[in-house]
Amino acid sequence: MTSYDTRASATALAAIDIARGVLTDANRSLTAATAQNDRAQSAEARISATLASFKVPHRWVGTRLDILGPEGFVDGADLVGPPGSPGSNGDSAYQIWLAAGNTGSISDFLQALRGNRGDPGPSVYEFWLAQGNVGTEAEFLASLVGPTGASAYQAWLDEGNTGSAAEFIEALRGPPGLDGRNGTRWYATFNAAPSAGLGYNDDFAIDLVTGNVYEKASGTWQDSGYSLIGPPGAGSGDFSGPAGAVTDNIILFASGTGKLGKDSGKKLSDLATAGHGHSDATTGVSGFMSATDKTKLNGIASGATANSSDSTLLNRANHTGTQAISTIDGLSTALADKADADDVAMALVSKVDAVDLATVATSNSYVDLDDKPNIPSVPADIGAAPVSHGHIISDVSGLQTALDGKQPLASLLTNIAALTMIADRLIYGTGAGTVGLATLTSHARSLLAAADGAVSRSVIGAEAAANKGANNGYAGLDSGGKVPVAQLPAAVLGAMSYQGTWNANTNSPTIPAASSGNKGYFYKVSTAGTTSVSGISDWGVGDWIVSNGTSWDKIDNTDAVTSVAGLVGAITGSSLKTAIGLLKGDVGLGSVDNTADADKPVSTAQAAAIKAKPETIVLACSDLTSAISAGTNKAYLRMPYAFTLTAVKASFLTAQASGNIFTVDVNKNGTTVLSTKLTIDNTEKTSATAATAAVISVSSFSADDEVTIDVDQIGNGSARGLEVTLVGYQT
């Protein structure tokens, strides 16, 4: 901070104290004058607005009177006066900038508003590291690559769909499109126009009698004016002309539908001629049916079974209905040897003894018989067992022994029998006496078919137990589910592993004891503190605490200043100067005085540097759309400072097309400063390309000199938007 900045800051602080005093007075007056509360609040608002817009100028020192003016605002008088007259228009920002002693064009003014370029920011890689990541630039770039995206089919499955890839592709097919437009068709009529309901727009019809051709348009058949039959010849008599030249591509129409026949487009030679013959058909050659074949065909009864072998026809199961006994060879003879129902009844009666009939009455009625015999009527009457009975197992000899030798029907067998077996299924138990079907994949079949354990391991890709911890084998896991340190490469043990941030004030999370298992672990301090870890208790924000396997180390990354020249706490300028012990002579500044900036002379080197960087003053001499006329005082400027003119230029927005050469003059206090005037050639937009260059005869301007621009001569009046630029430097 320079001495000038210190004074400006002190002035700003004094102004703020004055503003605070004004607000204190306003509040005190508001308390005392409650009757004028509304007016006082209005006054306070105006004062606050004034203070808010107040800016401390450079090198300004004033009193409270300088801010408030000679009159108070809380003396009890009415603060609202009559409306004042309109004030004059304020200066533009550019004019204020010029009035402050600056020089240059509007572009220079806008450029001056731009601040100094900031320091370069960190690279993306550096920002990545600052977030607590570790690694090389290559590792950083690799971390930007995301995982491989899923295929469209996989994305479809991930959304909850199921099915094969073919079903997925089928799901992409949209619904059927609309029916296409009907194609053009030809119809045939006979000595009449086609009916209105026949065909569609763009179809055609031909009258086979007249040869007229019709076309359907807008739903109506219209005569096209063409006919396929020409006018009759002019000759007479019975003459035969030569054969026609057309022998192919004939058109035939079906008489029933009027549509093109199947033989349309054929050559005449392909069609049969009248009076030709055909051969009879054989099993190897197509032809016509012979009379013999027709007779044989007529001999086949209606409904006869065709194309059946003799064995099929002889099988009674292939027939329905009844069949006479006489049509079956030997059936009648075979049945003749069989006993009829009456014979069977008599055989049963023959079992009755003759003595049972001794007392038969002579009434010729069986019911009148005494001691009549029992004539059997059911199988049980003659000793045969009935279909159902009430016997227990023990009543039947040998039945229990026979049953004991049988396998009982288990519910498991019933469940198995109830299963519907299909391909690739395996029966498995689902509970006591119950079974189910499981899918048997090809992989599972491979495991079941494996000859031994080695083949099974090969199928599932398993490693042998002997390869555990062996070279080119696989690492085992300790009781914590981790790979033992002894099986880790040295590169892994030495790698840094970011564990997150650490609050050194509360030891959160708690730093564990250093061990080989956490070697390379590090935390970044987020809150400074004095927690003692491995004898270290000075932790600043940004520091790293790193485990080396036996203890925790500190990597000092904090950007906080702990001391300056041995001083800590709030450091004043005088204490810092005393601590440093430097005087201006110690650093080669013995010739430097305390002259104010405004009183410092400009060295020759500075003056040369100022001249080397010219300034430009641009004067607009017209608007951008109106025609430019000849005349004086087209633009005016009062020079704000001494100025040396080194070059003049003129330019158009729209060039002059033709006529006299456009001529411009520059005057100082009413007198030209050019011995050769500025000119802009026709069709050109700048004096830089003029055939005759301007020559400056007077280059020195004093502060407050009046500069005016005259247009001495114009051409056809098509030029628009004239600007004159003065180039030079302050003197």
JOFENBEL-V223347 format. One record per pair of residues at least 4 apart in sequence whose ideal C-beta (glycine too) atoms are under 7 Angstrom apart, sorted by the first residue. I is the first residue (numbers start at 0). J is the second residue. D is the distance in Angstrom with one decimal. If there is no record, write none. Layout:
BEGIN
i=(I | I)
j=(J | J)
d=(D | D)
END
This chain:
BEGIN
i=(0 | 0 | 2 | 3 | 3 | 4 | 5 | 6 | 7 | 7 | 7 | 8 | 9 | 10 | 10 | 10 | 10 | 11 | 11 | 12 | 13 | 14 | 14 | 14 | 15 | 16 | 17 | 17 | 17 | 18 | 18 | 19 | 20 | 20 | 21 | 21 | 21 | 21 | 22 | 23 | 24 | 24 | 25 | 25 | 25 | 25 | 25 | 26 | 27 | 28 | 28 | 28 | 29 | 29 | 29 | 32 | 32 | 32 | 35 | 36 | 37 | 38 | 38 | 39 | 39 | 40 | 41 | 42 | 42 | 42 | 42 | 43 | 44 | 45 | 46 | 47 | 48 | 49 | 55 | 61 | 61 | 63 | 64 | 72 | 90 | 90 | 90 | 92 | 93 | 93 | 93 | 94 | 95 | 96 | 96 | 97 | 97 | 102 | 102 | 102 | 102 | 103 | 103 | 103 | 104 | 104 | 104 | 105 | 106 | 107 | 121 | 121 | 121 | 122 | 123 | 124 | 124 | 124 | 125 | 126 | 127 | 127 | 128 | 131 | 131 | 132 | 133 | 133 | 134 | 134 | 136 | 137 | 138 | 149 | 149 | 149 | 150 | 151 | 152 | 152 | 152 | 153 | 154 | 155 | 155 | 156 | 162 | 162 | 164 | 165 | 166 | 181 | 183 | 183 | 183 | 184 | 184 | 185 | 185 | 185 | 185 | 186 | 186 | 186 | 186 | 186 | 186 | 186 | 187 | 187 | 187 | 187 | 187 | 188 | 188 | 188 | 188 | 188 | 189 | 189 | 190 | 190 | 190 | 191 | 192 | 192 | 193 | 193 | 193 | 193 | 193 | 195 | 198 | 198 | 198 | 199 | 200 | 200 | 200 | 200 | 201 | 202 | 203 | 203 | 203 | 204 | 204 | 205 | 205 | 206 | 206 | 207 | 209 | 209 | 210 | 210 | 210 | 211 | 211 | 212 | 212 | 212 | 212 | 213 | 213 | 213 | 213 | 214 | 214 | 215 | 215 | 216 | 234 | 246 | 246 | 246 | 247 | 247 | 248 | 249 | 249 | 250 | 250 | 251 | 251 | 251 | 252 | 252 | 252 | 252 | 253 | 253 | 253 | 259 | 262 | 265 | 265 | 271 | 277 | 277 | 278 | 278 | 279 | 279 | 279 | 280 | 280 | 280 | 280 | 280 | 281 | 288 | 288 | 290 | 291 | 292 | 293 | 294 | 299 | 304 | 307 | 307 | 309 | 310 | 311 | 322 | 322 | 324 | 324 | 325 | 329 | 330 | 331 | 338 | 338 | 340 | 341 | 342 | 343 | 344 | 345 | 347 | 347 | 348 | 351 | 351 | 355 | 355 | 358 | 358 | 359 | 360 | 360 | 362 | 365 | 375 | 375 | 376 | 378 | 379 | 379 | 384 | 390 | 390 | 392 | 392 | 393 | 397 | 398 | 399 | 400 | 408 | 410 | 410 | 411 | 411 | 411 | 412 | 413 | 414 | 414 | 414 | 415 | 415 | 418 | 418 | 418 | 420 | 423 | 423 | 424 | 424 | 424 | 424 | 425 | 425 | 426 | 426 | 427 | 427 | 427 | 428 | 429 | 429 | 429 | 439 | 439 | 441 | 442 | 443 | 444 | 445 | 445 | 446 | 446 | 449 | 449 | 449 | 450 | 452 | 453 | 454 | 455 | 456 | 456 | 462 | 462 | 462 | 465 | 466 | 466 | 467 | 467 | 467 | 468 | 468 | 468 | 468 | 474 | 474 | 475 | 476 | 476 | 476 | 477 | 477 | 482 | 482 | 484 | 484 | 484 | 487 | 487 | 489 | 490 | 492 | 492 | 493 | 494 | 495 | 495 | 496 | 496 | 497 | 498 | 498 | 498 | 499 | 500 | 500 | 500 | 501 | 501 | 501 | 501 | 501 | 501 | 501 | 502 | 502 | 502 | 502 | 503 | 503 | 503 | 503 | 503 | 503 | 504 | 504 | 504 | 506 | 506 | 510 | 510 | 510 | 511 | 513 | 513 | 513 | 513 | 513 | 513 | 513 | 513 | 514 | 515 | 517 | 518 | 518 | 518 | 519 | 520 | 521 | 521 | 521 | 522 | 523 | 524 | 524 | 524 | 524 | 524 | 524 | 525 | 526 | 527 | 527 | 527 | 528 | 529 | 529 | 530 | 530 | 531 | 531 | 532 | 532 | 533 | 533 | 535 | 538 | 539 | 539 | 540 | 540 | 541 | 541 | 541 | 542 | 542 | 542 | 542 | 542 | 543 | 543 | 544 | 544 | 545 | 545 | 545 | 546 | 547 | 562 | 562 | 563 | 563 | 564 | 564 | 564 | 565 | 566 | 566 | 566 | 566 | 570 | 570 | 571 | 572 | 573 | 574 | 575 | 581 | 581 | 583 | 583 | 583 | 584 | 594 | 594 | 601 | 601 | 603 | 604 | 605 | 606 | 607 | 608 | 609 | 609 | 610 | 613 | 613 | 613 | 613 | 614 | 614 | 614 | 615 | 615 | 615 | 616 | 616 | 617 | 617 | 618 | 618 | 618 | 618 | 618 | 619 | 619 | 620 | 620 | 620 | 620 | 620 | 620 | 621 | 621 | 621 | 621 | 621 | 623 | 623 | 623 | 624 | 626 | 627 | 627 | 627 | 627 | 627 | 628 | 629 | 629 | 629 | 629 | 630 | 631 | 632 | 633 | 633 | 633 | 634 | 634 | 634 | 635 | 636 | 637 | 637 | 638 | 638 | 638 | 638 | 638 | 638 | 639 | 640 | 640 | 641 | 641 | 641 | 641 | 641 | 642 | 642 | 642 | 642 | 643 | 643 | 643 | 643 | 643 | 644 | 644 | 644 | 644 | 644 | 644 | 645 | 645 | 645 | 646 | 647 | 647 | 647 | 647 | 647 | 647 | 648 | 648 | 648 | 648 | 649 | 649 | 649 | 649 | 649 | 649 | 650 | 650 | 650 | 651 | 651 | 651 | 651 | 651 | 651 | 651 | 652 | 652 | 653 | 653 | 653 | 653 | 654 | 654 | 654 | 654 | 655 | 655 | 655 | 655 | 655 | 655 | 655 | 656 | 656 | 656 | 656 | 657 | 657 | 657 | 658 | 658 | 658 | 659 | 659 | 659 | 660 | 660 | 660 | 660 | 661 | 661 | 661 | 661 | 661 | 661 | 662 | 662 | 662 | 662 | 662 | 663 | 663 | 663 | 663 | 663 | 663 | 664 | 664 | 664 | 664 | 664 | 665 | 665 | 665 | 665 | 665 | 666 | 666 | 666 | 666 | 666 | 667 | 667 | 667 | 667 | 667 | 668 | 668 | 672 | 672 | 672 | 673 | 673 | 673 | 673 | 673 | 674 | 674 | 675 | 675 | 675 | 676 | 676 | 677 | 677 | 678 | 678 | 678 | 679 | 679 | 679 | 679 | 680 | 680 | 680 | 681 | 683 | 686 | 700 | 708 | 713)
j=(4 | 5 | 6 | 7 | 596 | 8 | 9 | 10 | 11 | 55 | 57 | 12 | 13 | 14 | 55 | 59 | 60 | 15 | 55 | 16 | 17 | 18 | 53 | 55 | 19 | 20 | 21 | 63 | 66 | 22 | 50 | 23 | 24 | 63 | 25 | 46 | 63 | 67 | 26 | 27 | 28 | 73 | 29 | 42 | 43 | 46 | 73 | 30 | 31 | 32 | 39 | 73 | 36 | 39 | 43 | 39 | 73 | 75 | 39 | 40 | 41 | 42 | 78 | 43 | 73 | 44 | 45 | 46 | 72 | 73 | 78 | 47 | 48 | 49 | 50 | 51 | 52 | 53 | 59 | 65 | 66 | 67 | 69 | 78 | 94 | 95 | 98 | 96 | 97 | 105 | 108 | 98 | 99 | 101 | 108 | 101 | 639 | 614 | 639 | 640 | 729 | 107 | 108 | 614 | 615 | 616 | 617 | 109 | 110 | 111 | 125 | 126 | 129 | 126 | 127 | 128 | 136 | 139 | 129 | 130 | 132 | 139 | 132 | 497 | 523 | 497 | 495 | 497 | 138 | 139 | 140 | 141 | 142 | 153 | 154 | 157 | 154 | 155 | 156 | 164 | 167 | 157 | 158 | 160 | 167 | 160 | 166 | 167 | 168 | 169 | 170 | 199 | 201 | 202 | 203 | 198 | 202 | 203 | 204 | 205 | 259 | 193 | 197 | 198 | 202 | 204 | 257 | 258 | 204 | 205 | 207 | 252 | 257 | 192 | 193 | 204 | 206 | 257 | 207 | 208 | 206 | 208 | 209 | 206 | 213 | 220 | 197 | 198 | 204 | 213 | 220 | 220 | 202 | 204 | 215 | 215 | 215 | 216 | 217 | 218 | 215 | 215 | 212 | 213 | 214 | 213 | 220 | 212 | 227 | 210 | 211 | 252 | 226 | 228 | 226 | 227 | 228 | 222 | 226 | 223 | 225 | 226 | 227 | 220 | 221 | 222 | 223 | 221 | 223 | 219 | 220 | 221 | 238 | 266 | 267 | 268 | 266 | 267 | 264 | 265 | 267 | 259 | 263 | 260 | 262 | 263 | 257 | 258 | 259 | 260 | 257 | 258 | 260 | 263 | 270 | 269 | 270 | 275 | 286 | 287 | 284 | 286 | 286 | 287 | 289 | 284 | 285 | 286 | 287 | 288 | 286 | 292 | 293 | 294 | 295 | 296 | 297 | 298 | 303 | 312 | 311 | 312 | 313 | 314 | 317 | 326 | 327 | 330 | 331 | 331 | 333 | 334 | 335 | 342 | 343 | 344 | 345 | 346 | 347 | 348 | 349 | 375 | 381 | 374 | 355 | 372 | 370 | 372 | 369 | 370 | 368 | 367 | 368 | 367 | 371 | 380 | 381 | 380 | 383 | 383 | 385 | 388 | 394 | 395 | 398 | 399 | 399 | 401 | 402 | 403 | 404 | 412 | 414 | 432 | 415 | 432 | 434 | 416 | 417 | 432 | 433 | 434 | 426 | 434 | 426 | 434 | 436 | 424 | 438 | 439 | 436 | 437 | 438 | 439 | 437 | 439 | 434 | 436 | 434 | 435 | 437 | 434 | 433 | 434 | 435 | 443 | 444 | 445 | 446 | 447 | 448 | 449 | 458 | 455 | 458 | 454 | 455 | 458 | 454 | 456 | 457 | 458 | 459 | 461 | 463 | 466 | 472 | 473 | 469 | 472 | 473 | 472 | 473 | 475 | 472 | 474 | 475 | 486 | 482 | 486 | 483 | 480 | 481 | 482 | 481 | 483 | 486 | 487 | 492 | 515 | 516 | 491 | 492 | 493 | 494 | 518 | 519 | 519 | 519 | 519 | 521 | 519 | 520 | 521 | 520 | 521 | 522 | 522 | 522 | 523 | 525 | 508 | 510 | 522 | 523 | 524 | 525 | 544 | 507 | 525 | 526 | 528 | 524 | 526 | 527 | 528 | 530 | 538 | 526 | 527 | 528 | 510 | 530 | 532 | 544 | 551 | 517 | 517 | 533 | 546 | 547 | 548 | 549 | 550 | 551 | 548 | 548 | 546 | 546 | 547 | 548 | 546 | 546 | 543 | 544 | 545 | 544 | 543 | 538 | 539 | 540 | 541 | 542 | 544 | 540 | 540 | 538 | 539 | 540 | 538 | 536 | 537 | 536 | 538 | 535 | 536 | 544 | 551 | 550 | 551 | 553 | 542 | 557 | 559 | 557 | 559 | 556 | 557 | 558 | 553 | 554 | 555 | 556 | 557 | 554 | 556 | 551 | 553 | 551 | 552 | 554 | 551 | 552 | 566 | 567 | 570 | 575 | 575 | 578 | 579 | 578 | 570 | 574 | 575 | 578 | 574 | 575 | 575 | 576 | 577 | 578 | 579 | 585 | 586 | 588 | 589 | 591 | 589 | 598 | 599 | 605 | 606 | 607 | 608 | 609 | 610 | 611 | 612 | 728 | 729 | 728 | 645 | 726 | 727 | 728 | 727 | 728 | 729 | 724 | 725 | 726 | 636 | 725 | 722 | 724 | 634 | 636 | 708 | 722 | 723 | 634 | 722 | 633 | 634 | 708 | 721 | 722 | 723 | 625 | 627 | 633 | 720 | 721 | 652 | 719 | 720 | 719 | 716 | 710 | 713 | 718 | 719 | 721 | 713 | 710 | 711 | 712 | 713 | 710 | 709 | 707 | 708 | 709 | 710 | 707 | 708 | 723 | 707 | 706 | 703 | 705 | 642 | 700 | 702 | 703 | 704 | 706 | 702 | 702 | 729 | 700 | 701 | 702 | 729 | 730 | 700 | 727 | 729 | 730 | 698 | 699 | 727 | 728 | 730 | 672 | 695 | 698 | 700 | 725 | 727 | 698 | 726 | 727 | 726 | 665 | 677 | 693 | 695 | 723 | 725 | 685 | 686 | 687 | 724 | 663 | 677 | 679 | 686 | 721 | 723 | 684 | 685 | 722 | 655 | 679 | 684 | 718 | 719 | 720 | 721 | 719 | 720 | 717 | 718 | 719 | 720 | 682 | 683 | 684 | 718 | 661 | 679 | 681 | 714 | 715 | 717 | 718 | 681 | 682 | 715 | 717 | 681 | 714 | 715 | 681 | 714 | 715 | 712 | 713 | 714 | 678 | 680 | 712 | 714 | 678 | 679 | 712 | 713 | 714 | 718 | 676 | 677 | 678 | 711 | 712 | 676 | 677 | 708 | 710 | 711 | 723 | 671 | 673 | 676 | 709 | 711 | 671 | 672 | 673 | 708 | 723 | 670 | 671 | 672 | 707 | 709 | 672 | 697 | 700 | 704 | 706 | 704 | 705 | 695 | 696 | 697 | 677 | 693 | 694 | 695 | 696 | 694 | 696 | 691 | 693 | 694 | 693 | 711 | 686 | 693 | 686 | 689 | 691 | 683 | 685 | 686 | 689 | 688 | 689 | 690 | 714 | 688 | 693 | 704 | 723 | 718)
d=(4.6 | 5.9 | 6.5 | 6.4 | 6.1 | 6.2 | 6.4 | 6.3 | 6.4 | 6.9 | 6.1 | 6.4 | 6.4 | 6.4 | 5.2 | 5.9 | 6.1 | 6.5 | 4.5 | 6.5 | 6.5 | 6.4 | 7.0 | 5.0 | 6.5 | 6.5 | 6.5 | 5.0 | 5.9 | 6.6 | 4.6 | 6.3 | 6.4 | 6.4 | 6.4 | 5.9 | 7.0 | 6.6 | 6.4 | 6.4 | 6.2 | 6.8 | 6.3 | 6.7 | 4.8 | 6.2 | 6.7 | 6.7 | 6.6 | 5.7 | 6.1 | 3.4 | 6.7 | 4.5 | 7.0 | 6.1 | 6.9 | 6.9 | 5.4 | 6.3 | 6.6 | 6.4 | 5.3 | 6.3 | 6.7 | 6.4 | 6.6 | 6.3 | 4.9 | 7.0 | 5.4 | 6.2 | 6.4 | 6.3 | 6.3 | 6.1 | 6.5 | 6.2 | 6.0 | 3.4 | 6.9 | 6.0 | 7.0 | 6.1 | 3.8 | 5.1 | 6.9 | 6.3 | 6.6 | 5.5 | 4.9 | 6.2 | 6.4 | 5.0 | 5.1 | 5.9 | 5.4 | 5.1 | 6.8 | 6.2 | 5.6 | 2.8 | 6.1 | 5.2 | 4.8 | 6.4 | 5.0 | 6.3 | 6.2 | 6.3 | 3.8 | 5.1 | 6.8 | 7.0 | 6.4 | 6.7 | 5.3 | 5.1 | 6.3 | 6.8 | 5.0 | 5.3 | 5.9 | 5.1 | 5.3 | 6.6 | 4.8 | 5.8 | 3.3 | 5.9 | 6.4 | 6.3 | 6.5 | 3.8 | 5.0 | 6.7 | 6.9 | 6.4 | 6.7 | 5.3 | 4.9 | 6.2 | 6.7 | 5.0 | 5.2 | 5.9 | 3.3 | 6.0 | 6.5 | 6.4 | 6.4 | 5.0 | 5.3 | 6.0 | 6.9 | 6.3 | 4.9 | 5.1 | 6.9 | 6.7 | 5.9 | 5.8 | 5.9 | 5.8 | 6.8 | 4.2 | 4.6 | 6.9 | 7.0 | 5.8 | 5.4 | 3.6 | 3.9 | 6.8 | 5.3 | 5.8 | 5.1 | 6.5 | 5.7 | 5.7 | 6.4 | 3.9 | 6.4 | 6.9 | 6.2 | 5.8 | 4.8 | 6.8 | 4.2 | 5.8 | 4.8 | 7.0 | 3.7 | 6.9 | 5.3 | 6.7 | 5.5 | 5.9 | 6.9 | 6.8 | 6.8 | 4.9 | 6.3 | 6.7 | 5.6 | 4.4 | 6.6 | 5.5 | 6.5 | 6.4 | 4.6 | 6.5 | 6.6 | 6.7 | 4.2 | 4.0 | 3.1 | 6.1 | 5.0 | 4.8 | 4.6 | 6.7 | 6.8 | 4.8 | 6.5 | 5.8 | 6.3 | 5.7 | 5.0 | 6.9 | 5.1 | 5.9 | 6.6 | 5.9 | 4.9 | 6.6 | 3.8 | 6.7 | 5.7 | 6.8 | 6.5 | 6.9 | 5.2 | 3.8 | 5.2 | 5.0 | 5.9 | 6.8 | 6.3 | 5.9 | 6.8 | 5.5 | 5.0 | 4.6 | 6.6 | 4.4 | 6.4 | 5.3 | 5.8 | 4.6 | 6.9 | 4.4 | 5.1 | 6.0 | 4.4 | 6.8 | 5.8 | 3.8 | 6.3 | 6.4 | 6.9 | 4.9 | 5.7 | 6.5 | 6.6 | 6.3 | 6.5 | 6.7 | 5.3 | 6.7 | 4.5 | 5.4 | 6.1 | 6.5 | 5.8 | 5.6 | 6.9 | 5.3 | 5.5 | 6.9 | 5.9 | 6.4 | 6.6 | 4.1 | 6.0 | 6.5 | 6.4 | 6.4 | 6.8 | 6.5 | 6.3 | 5.3 | 6.8 | 6.4 | 5.3 | 4.3 | 6.7 | 4.3 | 4.6 | 5.7 | 5.3 | 4.5 | 5.9 | 4.3 | 6.6 | 3.2 | 4.9 | 6.0 | 3.6 | 6.1 | 5.4 | 6.7 | 4.0 | 6.1 | 5.2 | 5.3 | 7.0 | 5.9 | 6.3 | 6.3 | 7.0 | 6.5 | 6.3 | 4.4 | 6.4 | 5.0 | 6.8 | 6.2 | 6.5 | 6.8 | 5.4 | 5.1 | 6.7 | 5.7 | 6.9 | 6.8 | 6.0 | 6.2 | 6.2 | 5.1 | 4.5 | 6.9 | 6.6 | 5.9 | 4.9 | 4.2 | 5.4 | 6.4 | 6.7 | 6.1 | 5.2 | 5.7 | 4.8 | 6.1 | 4.4 | 5.3 | 6.1 | 6.5 | 6.8 | 6.4 | 6.0 | 6.8 | 4.9 | 5.7 | 5.6 | 3.9 | 4.2 | 6.0 | 5.1 | 6.3 | 6.5 | 6.5 | 6.6 | 4.2 | 6.7 | 4.9 | 6.8 | 5.4 | 6.9 | 3.2 | 6.0 | 6.2 | 6.2 | 5.1 | 6.6 | 6.6 | 5.5 | 6.3 | 4.8 | 4.4 | 6.9 | 5.4 | 6.4 | 6.4 | 5.4 | 5.2 | 5.6 | 6.1 | 6.9 | 5.2 | 6.8 | 4.7 | 5.8 | 6.3 | 6.6 | 5.7 | 6.9 | 6.4 | 5.3 | 5.2 | 5.8 | 5.1 | 5.3 | 6.3 | 5.2 | 6.6 | 5.3 | 6.2 | 6.5 | 5.2 | 3.9 | 6.7 | 6.9 | 3.8 | 6.9 | 5.7 | 6.6 | 6.3 | 4.4 | 6.1 | 4.4 | 6.8 | 5.1 | 6.2 | 5.9 | 3.3 | 5.2 | 3.5 | 5.1 | 6.8 | 3.2 | 6.5 | 4.4 | 5.1 | 6.6 | 6.4 | 6.4 | 6.6 | 6.9 | 4.6 | 6.8 | 6.3 | 5.6 | 5.0 | 5.4 | 6.8 | 5.1 | 4.8 | 5.7 | 6.5 | 3.6 | 6.7 | 4.7 | 5.1 | 6.4 | 4.1 | 5.1 | 5.9 | 5.0 | 6.6 | 5.7 | 6.4 | 4.4 | 6.9 | 6.8 | 6.9 | 5.9 | 5.1 | 5.3 | 5.4 | 4.6 | 6.9 | 6.6 | 6.8 | 6.9 | 4.3 | 6.3 | 4.8 | 4.2 | 4.2 | 5.0 | 5.4 | 3.0 | 5.4 | 5.7 | 6.9 | 4.3 | 4.6 | 6.3 | 5.9 | 6.6 | 5.8 | 5.4 | 5.4 | 3.9 | 5.9 | 5.4 | 6.0 | 6.8 | 5.0 | 6.0 | 5.6 | 5.8 | 6.2 | 4.8 | 5.7 | 6.7 | 6.5 | 4.2 | 5.6 | 6.1 | 4.9 | 6.2 | 6.7 | 5.5 | 6.0 | 5.4 | 6.8 | 6.2 | 6.3 | 6.2 | 6.2 | 4.8 | 6.4 | 3.9 | 6.2 | 6.0 | 4.2 | 5.2 | 5.3 | 4.8 | 5.5 | 6.3 | 6.4 | 6.4 | 6.5 | 6.3 | 6.9 | 5.9 | 6.6 | 4.9 | 6.2 | 5.4 | 6.1 | 5.3 | 6.4 | 5.9 | 6.8 | 5.6 | 7.0 | 5.3 | 6.8 | 4.3 | 5.8 | 5.1 | 4.0 | 6.0 | 5.8 | 6.8 | 4.8 | 6.5 | 5.6 | 4.1 | 4.5 | 5.3 | 4.2 | 6.5 | 5.9 | 6.3 | 5.0 | 6.8 | 6.4 | 4.8 | 5.2 | 6.2 | 4.2 | 6.2 | 4.9 | 6.4 | 6.3 | 5.2 | 7.0 | 5.4 | 6.8 | 4.9 | 6.6 | 6.1 | 5.1 | 5.9 | 4.5 | 5.1 | 4.8 | 6.5 | 5.5 | 7.0 | 4.2 | 6.6 | 5.5 | 4.3 | 5.9 | 5.7 | 5.6 | 4.9 | 6.1 | 6.5 | 4.5 | 6.0 | 6.7 | 5.1 | 5.4 | 6.6 | 5.5 | 5.4 | 6.4 | 4.5 | 4.3 | 5.4 | 6.0 | 6.6 | 5.6 | 6.0 | 4.9 | 5.7 | 5.0 | 6.7 | 5.9 | 4.5 | 6.4 | 6.0 | 4.5 | 6.9 | 5.5 | 4.7 | 4.0 | 5.8 | 5.9 | 5.5 | 6.6 | 6.9 | 6.1 | 7.0 | 5.5 | 6.5 | 4.4 | 4.9 | 4.7 | 5.8 | 4.4 | 6.8 | 5.2 | 5.9 | 4.6 | 5.4 | 7.0 | 6.5 | 4.7 | 5.1 | 6.6 | 5.8 | 6.2 | 5.3 | 2.7 | 6.9 | 6.2 | 3.8 | 6.2 | 5.4 | 5.9 | 4.7 | 6.6 | 5.4 | 7.0 | 5.5 | 4.6 | 6.6 | 5.5 | 3.9 | 6.5 | 6.5 | 5.7 | 4.7 | 5.5 | 6.0 | 4.9 | 7.0 | 2.7 | 3.9 | 5.2 | 6.7 | 4.9 | 5.2 | 6.3 | 6.8 | 7.0 | 6.6 | 4.6 | 6.7 | 5.7 | 5.9 | 6.1 | 5.0 | 7.0 | 5.4 | 4.4 | 4.1 | 6.5 | 4.1 | 6.6 | 5.9 | 7.0 | 6.2 | 5.3 | 6.2 | 5.2 | 4.4 | 5.5 | 6.8 | 5.4 | 5.7 | 6.2 | 6.8 | 5.9 | 5.4 | 6.8 | 4.7 | 6.5 | 5.1 | 6.2 | 6.2 | 5.4 | 6.2 | 5.8 | 5.3 | 6.2 | 6.1 | 3.9 | 6.9 | 5.6 | 6.4 | 6.2 | 6.2 | 4.7 | 4.0 | 6.5 | 5.5 | 3.9 | 6.4 | 6.4 | 5.2 | 4.5 | 6.3 | 4.7 | 5.7 | 5.7 | 6.7 | 5.2 | 6.1 | 6.6 | 5.5 | 6.0 | 6.2 | 5.0 | 6.7 | 4.8 | 5.1 | 6.9)
END
